[in-house]
Amino acid sequence: MRRGSVFAVCLGVTVLVLVFCSGAYGAGWSQTQLPGAGGKSYLLSVSCPSTSLCVASGTNNLIATSTDPLDGDWKYVYAGDGPWPETENWPTDAISGKQIQEISCPSSGLCVGVTDQGNIYTSTNPTGPAAAWATTDIDGGGPNIHLEGISCPITGLCVAVTGGRNDSGKVFTSTNPTGGAAAWQVTELGEALDLRGISCASPSLCVATGHHGEIVTSANPTGGATTWAQVGAPGGPGGLEGITCLPGLCLTGNTGGNVLGSTAPDASAWTATPGGGSVQITGAACQSVSRCVVVDNNGDVLVAIDANSPHPYWSFDNLLPYTPAEGNALFGAACPGTYCVLVGSHGQILTSTEPFAIPPRAAGTGKSRKHRHRKHGPKRPKARIAPIHLSYPKPGEKPRVEARIRFYAHGPVRGYQCRLDKDHFRPCRSPKRYHVGGGHHFVRVRAIGTTGLRGPVAIEDFWIGRHHTGPNGTGAIVGCPWPPGKAQLPGCG
């Protein structure tokens, strides 16, 4: 999740309603960021029931709305609990907070959100004040239930799913979502199903995704457990998060950056397109069954104009460069007809009226991506490893040293892969921590470029002595570095 340059900052921020830095990025994308405390919250989901209304939800009970998203005019409230104090230490001094995992608005007059503490938020006036949002404890279980996703294909049907550590594998349905707790019915699919997302193309087709790559479908979501069936894990064990379904197409993605699509989602006919990196696909949206966007937690947008073809071509662009203060994850997407809107970390919102302006292949040439790379040169980011920090084990812990590896890259990247000694390369993010014993150790890091190409491997080594005792007798397998100049432990001389 590391990137290069940062966005320009514009002046003229007003409270609640803002135009904060609208600049062009990537393929005609413009950025807006919520001001004040709203800019400290992560926007996790967005739903646009029409071209003149978009509603986003996120951490700390945040609901952000806009009737003119393209002009960057957004306001926000804290649904259910707000407003909260916007002090210097916010949100650590807030009394309480929930994470509105996902929101679904089947019409401009109804929005329904779910939280990670077992609450349903509903509003028939989503652009209204915080009091316009009603809170329902869906099953009386309080914070023990984790509602991860919701989809309302029509105003008369909403379907929510649970996952996480507690109460996994449940599906909640309602034909009257504003009717309180009694209006919601629960279906048990089994705690082994850690469900993280759901999308209903219609009342007769709902598709849910799981943390272990599972895909579960139903043609009758209110019909009980027997109406739900698992079609396997077509993308492998990588976790599936956000999903979008239209009649004729469903799209999701896993932790390896692979996009999974199907024109028959209730069957095993899912195809995976390699994303070329090691990042989590977090959300997707479509203007039609062929034109779709996918976002990941590394600030990238992937676009296709043939998403429903047997072998779709996804091209992508990095829209959010990484900064330690802001992060660069994108979590949600919506495409209400004439434009697309993306939301992400620290109140960041991106919009474009031309999300598909750059075709997957060069217009009129028929040249493949591989051919163009030969002509212009592949972009392979170079990873760099910062000085390695070693620390003693704490009293009572096993006599192992913790090596903390920080790294970065020059140029835009989609992710990193790390390797310790003779282990295999695995996806990683900075800082990476390893617990090691005595001996000579090697750390290797390589970056994955935005085109999916791997950069050269950066290597650092360090030595842990076998007989040096740490402070306060904390263990025997700690020691001083070798050769000189490499990472060293406190107290080594």
Salt bridges, closest charged atoms under 4 A:
ASP81 OD1 - LYS98 NZ 3.86
ASP167 OD1 - LYS170 NZ 3.29
GLU188 OE2 - LYS170 NZ 3.86
ASP194 OD1 - ARG196 NE 2.85
ASP296 OD2 - ARG414 NH2 3.16
ASP300 OD1 - ARG3 NH2 2.91
ASP300 OD2 - ARG414 NE 3.32
GLU402 OE1 - ARG433 NE 3.74
GLU402 OE2 - HIS435 NE2 3.74
ASP421 OD2 - HIS441 ND1 2.88
ASP423 OD1 - ARG426 NH2 3.21
GLU460 OE1 - LYS486 NZ 3.59
ASP461 OD2 - HIS440 NE2 2.78
ASP461 OD1 - LYS486 NZ 3.24
